[in-house]
Amino acid sequence: MPASDLSPTRALVRLGAFCQRHALWVIGAALVLSVCAVLVVMRHLSINTDTGTLIDPNLPWQQDNAALDAAFPQNRGLLAIVIDGQTPELADSAASQLTAALIAEPSLFTTARRPDGGPFFDQNGILFLSTKEVQQTADDVIAAQPLLGGLAADPTLRGLLGVIDLVLQGIQNGQAQRSQSQEAFGRMAATIDANLASAHVVQPLSWQSLLSSGPPSPRALRRFVLAQPVQDYGALQPGKKATDFVRATAEKLHLTPDYGVTVRQTGNIAINDDQFASVSEGIGVSTTLAVVLVLGLLLLALRSVTMTAAIMITLFVGLLMTAAFAALTVGALNLISVAFAVLFVGIAVDFGVQLCVAFRAERSHAPDARAATSAAIRRIGGALVLASLAAASGFFAFLPTAYRGVSELGLIAGFGMLIAVALNLTLLPALLALLPVRAERREVGWTTLAPVDRFLLAHRRLVMAGGVVVALGALALLPRLSFDFNPLNLVDPRTESASTMLELMHDPLTTPNTIDVLTPSVEAAAALTPQLEKLPEVANVLSLNSFVPADQPEKLAILSDLALLIGPTLDTPAATTPPTDDALRAAAAKTAATLRQIAPEPDSPERRLADGLDRLSKADAATLARVGEALLVHLPLTLDRLRLILSVQPVALADLPKDLKESWVAPDGQARLSVFPKGNAADNAVMERFVDAVLAVAPHATGTAVTIQQSSRTIVGAFITAGILATAMIALLLAVTLRRLRDVLLALVPLMLAGLLTLATTVVIGLPINFANIIALPLLLGIGVAFDIYFVMNWRAGRGNPLQSSTTRAVVFSALTTASAFGSLWLSPHPGTAGMGELLSIELGYTLLAVLVFMPALLGPVATTRGSRES
């Protein structure tokens, strides 16, 4: 029996005829449903931007992560603030000021702390240096004893000039070498010059650097603040209020590059916020371009404004109803399921294009629009229903997976396919019945492709052999398929958060790609540490015990000797009478003259200092005060730090401060270990070996490195499971509908070929599969199987010359509209979104290739009688 005479087809034709006869009622019902959908969406649909909810929380590794968060809630959802200063003192001061400002805003920040600062580290930090470094520090302080003595007694510009005079006397008397003081003189000269040149910004002298034998390291100029912001997961950027406050506070406190300080924000919160901002920026351009292209292509395909309007109305109503379904089922869209709208438009537009192109084909000889619509439904209606069911099956296959983000997307998009086909068989015919549609003068199709049809039919064995060769080549490349599930590679590296994180990853002590191990007690942590330290993939292991310095007797002996030598110097009573401005000017001129006597060379540090002091001797009172402040503002803090170091005592576990203990030991006694990787922490292969090695010793380890690796494995597993399940479901659906194994294979083989070619191309062009573009794979099932079904159903109905048919026209323009919708994402400044658009474009190209080249060769000639194919 012919396909057009099957009972389901007759039912669809009758349904379409009913909707046309009662077009106003159908359109009115669609309007009422749309209004109701809008109300439901406004009241019940929200966006959940919490990336932690994208994967099933019941997975074992997720449970391990939850256990760590429960034990140390203060370490969850942290905003990392990186502070770099031109001097160690500036970095310290900035970190202290910013921490205090954040603590004072409990509505925005739950906690804020300095992991590398505070009274404990101010006093005992020197004990964490190596014994050699402690000795070098002691030697530097001893060498600076004359300088310290004079400044401790008179910590003013007068005292500094007096100390310089004392050093110069030693040089003149042969008791000291010029080279020993040149670096200090050079830094003082630079400070004076900078502050004489700028009347608005004080650029202070670093006394910590001045008392050191070498320049400060990058680590010495960097401080960290860890803040736990209150996030709004209903907003596109959950941490925006907190990050905006940090920026505003830094400006208010003059913690800016103009004042020698740079404040940057990173961590998951800042990165996600920057990512969402980048995505939304790109979506605006992409959406505008996509709408323009889709409308243009629809007009080109249908050559009718009214039919284009009918499709767009149907599409819009379907989108609203799908959104309402999402509101009633999942309630909140996650960062992946929000893509249902793009998928719906990309796939559902195909149903409208297919029906309207078929309508155009029938309109060339049908007496009126209603008859043409009924004939079009008779011709394509069954294929539309089958295609929608197959696409829905592809999406529903994700429901049982642990990747909740895609699972919810599958539920929404799958049901959306059913809504779309229902509206295209009811609302669209009603709109076509009312809107003026002109008659076609000739059959719709591409007769110019007749030679291609004949060639493919005449050389079908060669074409199929070519397909087999191409498929085998693609299969050979699949073992080299690359997976990159590092979320940092999906964000714009030019953003502050991403660039800062990439910078931190290159320092083994600041990399965020670490592993945390939760142990029952401090003793258990201590016992596990040696096992982890033996692993070749591990660089370092930190625990509470790590904050008890090693080799304390040797270091304390050095500091004890230093205290005997330097202690009395620092305890000298300070002068109480401040110097007058005239006295300071005279002292500056006198010191400058002495400097010129010692250093006649014009480019020497002494001469540069002499020139600066000469200008200072002629400056007004405000300038004199400003330069004096710049030279000495950090001196009291430096002297106080030295006094603290000299009074250092042995540190035991019991002596550690409460806040430090709470960072490593939970209230119930559980203790945390932090494991750092050896090698390049930005290398996925290095991190994979690191995670596997640590998990072999500590199976319940968690942390950023574990989460990234386990997430990738969960996601890959979810897509493999869903792919197998989707293929099986679609095959079963086709088998039930088509009832012939050969026909089922004819519908699936081009789809498999397009998939193989897509994955092989990612290998050739170096495009890895990642969190973003992997979403493109379900689209292949949705669109590809629909295109295949249209051709198979035509072939079963005895319609030959597939490339000349209206179906080919519909398929090509449907693919182009979809490519316009998704391919425009390629223009996004967000790497993840752009990569998704790139893969979607590649995928659609191969889908068309498989359908238009290999499908006709696979189908071969139609039967001489239409009934023979259905027997």
N, C-alpha and C positions, 0 to 999 in steps of 0.2 A: 504494500500500500504506500503511496507517495507520502513524503514527509508532510506536505501541505495539508493532507487529509487526516492526519492524526488527531485524535480527540483533544489533546492538550492545545494544539495549535488552534483548533476551532474555538476552544474556550477563550484563548487570548484574543482572537478576532472578535468574538462576541463582546468581550470585555471592552475592547477598544471602541467598537461600534456603540455600545451603551454610553461610554464616556463622551463620545462625540454628540450623541443625541441629547445628552444632558450636560453639555459643556459648561454652561453657566453654573450649574450646581456643583460640578466637579471643581471648577476654578474657585468657587466660593468656599467649598470645603477645604481646598488647599490653602486659601487665604486664612481661614479660621485656624487651621492646624499650624500655619506659620506664626500667627500671632501667639498662639498657645506655646509654641516652641520657643519663641523669643522670651516670653515670661518665665518659662522653666529655666532657660539658660541664664537669664539675669538673676534669678533667685537661687539657683542650685549649682551652677557650674563655676568652678574656680580653677586656678592654676596652682599646682604644688611644685615649687622649684627646688624642693629638697632632693638632691641627687642620691641621698642615702636610701630612698624608698624605691629606686628603680629595680632592685634585685630582691628576690624573696628573702625576708629577714630570718626565715627558719632554716636556711642553709647552715651547715656546721660552721663554716668559716665566718658567716655573719653572726652566729651565736657567740663565737670567740671574740669578735669585735665588740659585740654588745656587752659582753662580760667585762671587757677592758673599760668601756665607757662607763659602765655602772660603778666600777671600782674607782675610776679617776674621772669623774664628770667634768672637772675643771680643765681637762685636756681635750675635750670634744668641741669641735667647731671653732677653732682658733683663728684669729686674724693675726698674722705675723707682720709686725712693723719693724722694718730694717732702717736703722739710723746710722748714717755715715757722717763723720765730722772731719773737718780739716785738721783738728787736733784731738787727742784722746779726751781732753777736758771738755771740749765742745760736745763730743758724742755722749759723754757721761751726763753732762748737764741737760742735754736735750732729752735723753732717755728718762731721766728723773722727772723733769717737768711734764713730759707727755704722759707718763704713767700716772702721776698725780691728777692730771686733768681727766683722764679716762675713769679713774676710780671715783671721781666726783660726779660722774654721770651714770648712776645705776640704772636709769631707764634705758640706756643704750648699751651698757656693758655690764655683764654679770661679774666678770673678774678682769683684772689687768695686773700683770706682774713682769718683773725683769728677771729672766732666767740666768743672766750673766752678771748681775749686779746686786747691790745692797750691802748692808753693814758686814755680813759674814765674808763676802768676797773682797770688800775693801780692806779688811784686816788680814785675812788668811789667803788671799789670792796668790801671794808670792810663793806659798808652799806647794802650789800646783805646778810651778815651774820645775824644770829639771835641776839637779844639784849644780850643774855647770852654769845654768842660767841664773840661779840664785847668787852664785859667787860673782858672776859678771855684774849683776845689779849692785851687789855690795861694793865692788871695786869702783863702779861709776859714782856711787854716792860718796865714797871716801875721797875720790878725786875732786868732787865738787864741794868738799867740806869748807874751804875758805869762802866760797860763794854762799853756801847755806848759812854759815855763821853770821856773816854780815847782814844777810837779808832777814834772818830770824830776829836779829837785834833791831833792824830798821826796815820793815817791809814796805818801804815807800820808794819813790823814784830817787830820792836823795840817797837811800841805802843802796839801791842798784848802781847808781853812778859811783858811789864810794867803793863798792865791790869791784867794779871795772877798773877804777884807779889802782886798787890793790893788786889786781892781776897784772896790770901794765907795769907796776913797780917791780913785780917779780920777773917779768920779761926783761926789763931794763937792767936788772941786777944779775941776769943770767941764771936765776933760780927756776925759770919755766921757759918752755918753748912756745913760740908764736903759734905753731900748728895746733897746740892743745886747746887753744881758745878761739881759733878762727871760725869754727862751725857755730859756736855760740854767738860770736860777734855778728856773723852773717845773718843768723835768725833774728837777732835784735834789730839789725839794720833793716831787714825786710819788714818787720813789724812796724817800725817807726815810719818807713816810707809809705806803707799801705795806709796807715791811719792819718798821715798828713795829707795823702791824696784824697781820702774820702772823709767827709765831715758828717756822714750819716750812719755809717756802719762801723762798729768797733770790731777789728780783726785781732784777736788776742794772741799773745805769745804762749806757746805750749811749754810749760816748765817740765812736764814729764818727759817730753822729747829732749829738752835742753839738758836734762840730767842723765840722759841715756847716751851710751857710746855709739849708737847707730840710729838711723831713722825709724820711726814707728812702722810696724808692719800693718798691712790692710786689716788684719784682725784686731789690732790695737785701736784702730780708728772706727771700728764698727760696734754697735750695740743693738740689742734686740728688746722689743716689748711684745709680749704675748697677751692678746686681749680676747675675751670671749664675748662677742657682741650678741645682742638680742636680735634675732633674725625674724623677718616677716616673710614666711614662705608663700604667702598669697600674692606677693609682689614679684615682678619679673626679676628684680635684683634684690634678693632678701637682705643683703647686708649693706645696702646703699646708704641708709641713714647713718650707720656706724662709720663707714669709710669716708663719707662726706664730712662727718664731724672730725675725724682725725685730720683730714686735709685742712679744714677751717681752723682747727686748733693749732696746727703747725704754723699756719700763716699768722695767726694771732700772737703766738709766742716767738715769732721771728725765727722759726726753725726752717729756714729756707737757704738755698745756695748762696744768696746774697750775704747771708750772715754766717757762711761756712758750714752749714748743715744741710744734709739731704735726707728727707723722710720718704720712704717708699713702703707700700703695702703689698703683701702677697699672702700665699696660703690658699686653701680651697675656696674660702669665702670670696676673697678679692678676685681670684681667677674666674670663678663662676660668674660673678657679677660683671666682670669685663667681657666674659664670653657672651653672656646674655645681651649685653649692650651692643656688642659687635654683631651678633646674630640679628637683633632687631633693626640695626642700622642697615644691614644688607637686605633684610626681608622687604623693607620699604621700597628699595629700588627694584628688587627682583619681582615683587608683586605687581608693581606698576607696569614693568616691561612685560611680564607674563600676561596680564590682562589685555594689554594692547595687542600682543602677538596672537593670543587665543582668539580674540574677536576678529582680527584680520584674517586668520586662517579659516575660521568658521564662515565668514563672508565669502572667502574664496572657494571654499568647498561647497557651500550651499547656494551661493549667489542669490541670497535672499535675506534681507534685513529681518523680515518677520520670522522666518525659521530660526535665524540666529537668536533673536529675542526669545523665542519659545524655548530653545535649548537652555539659554542662560537663566530664564525664570525657573524652569524645571530644576536646573542645577542648584540654584539658590534655595529653593524650597527644600530640596533634598538635603542640602548642607545644614539648614536650620533644624530639620527633623533629626538628622544624625547627631547634631550637637545636643539636642534635647535628650536623645537616647543616652548619650554620654553623661549628661547631668544626672539622669535618673539611675544609671547603673554604677558608674565609677565615682561620680560626684566631683572629683578634681582631676584635671588633666595633668599628667606629668610631662617632663621635658621631651619625651619621645611620643607619647600618645597625642600631644598637641599637633603632631604632624598629620593627624587623621584628615584635617581639612584639605591639605595639599594632596594626599592620596585620593581622597574622594573626588576632588575636581579632576585630577589627572586620569582617573579610571572612569568615573561616571560620565564624563563628557563623551567618552567613546560610545556609550549606549545611545545617547541622543544623536550623535553624528551618524551612526549606523542606521537608525530608524529614519532620519531625515533624508539621507542619501538614497535609501531604499524608496522612500516616499517620492523623491524626485524621479527615480527610475520608473516608478509606476505612473507618475503623473503625466508622463509623455503620451500615454494611451488611455488612462482612466478617464471616465466622464466628468468626475468632480473630485474635490479634495478628500471627501469622506471615503469614496471608493478607493482612492489612491492610498489613504491611510490604512484601510482594511487590508488591501493587497500587500502593503509594506509589512504589516504585522504578520500576515500569512507567510510572507517570504522570510522575514528575519526574526519574528517574535520568539520562536522556539530557541533559536541560537542565542538571542539576548538572555533569555532565562537561564539557559545552560551555562553561558559565559559568566553570568553574575553568580550562579551557584558555585562554579569552579573558583572564581576569584574569592568569594566568601570563604570557601573551604581552605584556600591558601592562607587567608588571614586567621581563620579559626584554629588553624594548626598550631598557632603560638599560645593558645590558651593554657595548655598543661605545662608550659615551660616555666623555669624559675626566673626568667628575665621579665620581671613584672612590667617594666616600661613597655616592652614590645607586646607582652601578653594583653595588656589593656588596649594597646593600639589595635591588636588583632580583633578584639571583641568589638570595638567601635567601628573600625573600618569594614570588618566582615558584615556586620549588620547594616552598615551604610550601603554596601553593595546591593543588599536586598531592597532597601528603601529606594535606591537609585533606579533599579529595574522596574519596581512597582510604579514609580512616578513616570518613567518613560513610556510605560504601557497604559497609563491612565491620564495623567495631567497633560503630557505632551500631545497625545491625540486630541484632547479637548481644546488645547490652545491652537492646534493646527486647524481645527474645525471652525474656529471663530476668526482667526487672523487671516487676512487676505494673502493667499499664496497663488502666484501665477502658474499657469500650465507650462510644462516643458515642451519645447518644440521637437526635441529628439531624445533618444535613449541616453541616459547618463552612463558614462563609462569612458575608458581610455582606449579607443580603437587603435591608436598609434602603437600600442604595445602588442598588437597581433603578431608581429614577427618574433617577439620575445617568447610569447606563448608557444608558438610553433617550434622555436629552437629548444626550449626546455622540454617539450614533449618528445621531440625527435632525438634529443641527446640526454634523456632522463637518466640512463645508466651512468653516463659520464658525470653528470651533475651529482648524482647520489654517491658515486665513488669519490668525487671531490669532497663531498660533505664528510664522508668517512675519514678521508685523509686529514682534513682540517680538524675533525673531532679527535683523532688520535694524536695529532700534534698538540692540541690544547690539553689533552690528558697528560701528555709528557711534561707539560709545564706546571701542572697543578702541584707537584711536590714542592715547588719553589714559591708557592703562594705565601705572601707575607701578611702577617697579622700584627698590627700595631695598636695596642689598647692602652698606650700611655696617654692619659687625658691631656697632658700638657702639649702634646703634638697637635691637638685639635684647636688650640687657641692661637690668636694672633700674637706672634712673638714680639711684636712692637709695643704691645700694651705693657704698662708698668708692672703689673702683677706677674705676667709670664716672663718678661726679661729678667726681673729680679729673682724669680724662682730658678730660672736657668743658670743664673750667676751663682746662686747658693748651691746648686747641685754639683758644681765643679770643686767645691770645698768639702773634703771628706768629713769635716766636723759640723757642717751646716746643712748637708743634704737632707731633704725631707724624705727621701726614699729609704727609710729605716724600718726595722721590724721591732715590734714590742712583744715581750713575752711576759705573761702574767703567771707568777709563781705563788705558792701558798704562804711563803714567809721570806723574811730577809735572809735567813740561813739557807733556804732552798735556792734563792737567787744567787747567793755566793757559791753554792755547790754547782750550779748550772753554768756559771760564767766561764770556768776553764774549758768546759766542753765546747762552748761556742767559740771561744778565742782560738781553739785549735783548728777551726775550719779555715781552709785556705781562702774561702770567699768572704771571710769576715775581717774587717779592719780593726774594729774596736767594739767593746761591750761596756755600756754604762749601767750602773745601778746606784743605789744609795751608798753602797760601800765605796764607790768610785770617788766620793766626796770626802773620804778620809785620806789625806795626802800620803804618798809613799815617801820613804827615806826621810822621815821627819827629824830624827836625831842629827843627821849631817846638816840639814838645812837650818835647823834651829841653832846649831853651834855657830854657823856662819853669821846668822842674824844676831846672836848674842854678842859675838865679837864686834859686830857693826854697832850695836847699841852702846857698847863701852866707848867706842871712838866718837860716835856722832851724837849720842844722846845728850851730853852736856851742851853741845853746840846748839841743838834745837831748843833747849830749855832756857836759852838766854832771854832775859826780860826784854820786851820790845820797847823802843823809844815811844814816849808819850807825846812829845811836842812835834806837831806836824811841820814840815818845812814850808817856807814862804815861796811864792812864785819867783821872786827875784833871786832867792838863794838857789832854786832849781835851775834857773836860766844860767846863772854864773857857773854852777857845777857842770852843766852840760857843755858850756863853752870851754871850760878848763879840761874836761875829759877829751873833748874833740881835739884840742891842741896836742895833748899827749899822744893820742892815737896817730896823728899825722907825723909826729916825731919818730914813732916806732915803725910806721908803714908808709914810706914815701910812694909806693906803687899805687897808681890811680884806681886799679881794678881790685884791690885787695879788700877783704871783708872789713878790715880796720878802717880803711879810708871811706868805705860806704857808710859805716857806722858814724864816723866823724862828720861826714856830710849831713847825715840825718840829725845828729846832735846840734850841729851849727844852726840848722833851720829851726830846731826845737828851742834853741836859746833866744830866738827872735820871735817866737810864736806868742799869741795872746793867751790869756788865762784859760779859756775854754779848750783851746787846742792842747795846751800843756796838760790839762786834766784828762782829756780824752786819750792822749798818747800814754800818759802815765797809767791810766786804767787798763789799756790794752797790754802794756808790758807786765802788769802786776796782778791783774784780776784773778788769775788762776794760781798765784803763788800761795795764798793761805791754804787752799785745798791741798796743794802738793805737800806743804809742810805738815799738815794734819795727817795725810796719808803716810808720810814717812814716820811720824810718831806712832801711828797704828802698827806699822810693820815692825817697828822696833820693840813693840810690846806684845808681839805674837806669842801664843802659847800652843802647846801640843793640842791637836784636834783629834777627838775620838768620835765614835759613832753617836754617842750620847750628846756631844756638843753641837751637833748640827742643828741649825735653826728649824723651827716648826714648819714654816712654809716650804723649805727644801725637803723635809721629810714627807710632807703631804704630797709632794710631787712624785714621790717614788714608793711610798708605802700607804696603802689604803687604810681606812679606819678599822677594817676587820683583820688587818695584818698582812693581807696579800701584798706582795712586792713586785715591782715592775722592772724589767730589764729592757734596755734599748740597744739594739744591735745595728752597727753601721757597716755598709758594704765596702769591700775592697775593689778598687777599679773605678771605671767611669759609671757613675750612678745614673747617667742619662742614656746608657746603652741598654736596650731591652734584653739582649742576650745575657749581659752581665747580671742584670737584676733577676732574670729567670733562674740562673744558676744559684745566685745568692738566696733566693726564696726557697728553692728546693733543698739546698743544703741545710738551712736553718730549720725548715719544717721536719727534716729527717731526725733532727735532735730534739726539737720542741714542736710536736705536732699541732699544738693549739696556739702557736704564735700568730700574731696579727700585726696590724699597723699598715702604713701607707703602701709599702712594697708588696706585702701579702695581698692587700685589698685589690691592687691593680692587677696582679697576676691571677688571682682567683676570680676576679670579675671577668677577665678576658676568657678564662677557661669556661666559666658559667655561660657566658654569652655565645661563645663558639659552640658549646654543647647544645644550647637552646636552639640555635639556628640549624644545626645538623639534625636535631630531633624534629624540629618543625618542618624542615625541608623534606625529610623522609615521610613524615606524617601527612604533609600537604600533598606530596606526590601520590601517596597511597589513596588519600581521600578523593583527589581529583580523578585518579585512574578508576576508582570504584564508581564515582559519579558518572564518568563517561561510559563505563562498561554497562551500567544500568540503563543509561539513556540510549547509547548507540548500539549496544547489544552485539558488537562484533569486535574481537580482539584487534584485528587489523586497523579498524577505524580508530580505536583507542590509541594505538601506537602512532597512527598518523597525526593525531592531535598532540601527542606528547613528545615525539622525537624532535621536531623543530624547536620546541621549548627547551629541551635538554641541550641541543646544539647551541642555542643562543646563550644559555647559561655557561657552558664550557668556554665559549669564545670570550664572554665577558670576563670570566675569572682569568683566563690565559692572558688577556690584554692587560689586566692589572699587573701581572708579572712582568710583561714586556716593558711597560711604561714606568714601572716602579711605583705603582699606586697601591699602598697596603690597604687591607681591609681594616676598618677601625670602628669605633663606637657609633660614628655618624653615618658613614656610607653603607654600613651593613644593612641599614633599613631599606636600601634600594633593592635588596634581593627579593623581598616579598612582592615588590612591584612587578618583577619579571613574571612571577606566577600569575598575578592579577591580569596584566595586560597581555602577556604572551599567550596564555591559554585561551583568552577570549578571541584573539586574532586567529589562532589555529582553528578554533571551533567554527568560526564563521565560514572558513574555507571548506572544512570537512563537511559541514551541513549543506553547503552549496553543491559540493561534489556528490553527496548522497542524493540530493534532489535532482541530479542529472544536469547541472549547469556547468558547462565546460568553459574553456578559455578564461581561466580565473583572473589573469592580469588585466583583461579587457573589461571585467565586470565592474558594476557599481560598488561591489564589496571592496575591491582593491582601492578604489578612490576613497571609500570611507575609512579603510584601514590606514592608508597613507596619511590622510588629513587628521585622523584621530591620533596617530603616532606623533605627527607634527605639533598638534595642539598640546599633547602631553609633554613632548620635548620642550615646548615653549614654557610650559608651567614649571617643569622641573629643571630644565637646562638653564633657565635664568638664574638659578641658585648658584651656578658656576661663577657668577660675577660678584658674589658676596665677598667682603673683606675678611670674613671669618673662615679660616682654613677648613674647619670641619664641614661647614655648609657648602663651601665651594667644592670640596672633595665629593660630597654627596651629589651635587649637580653634575660633576664630571662623570661619576660612575653611572648615574641615571642616563646621561646622554649616550654613553658607550653602550649601555644595556639596551636602550631603545633602538639604536642603530643596528645592533646584531639581531634584535627581535624582528625588525623589518627585513633584514637580509634573509633570515631563516624562513620567514613566512612567504616572501615574494620570490625567492629563488629556489629554495630546497623544497618548500611545500608543494608547488605545482609539479615538480619532478617526482615527489613521493606519491602524489595523488594519481598521476597518470591520466589516461583518457577516461572519460565518463562512460558508463554502461550505455548500450544502445537503447535500452528502455529504462525509464526512471524506476520502474517497479523492481527491476532486478537487483538494485542496490539495497532494497529494503526487504528482500525476501529472506 
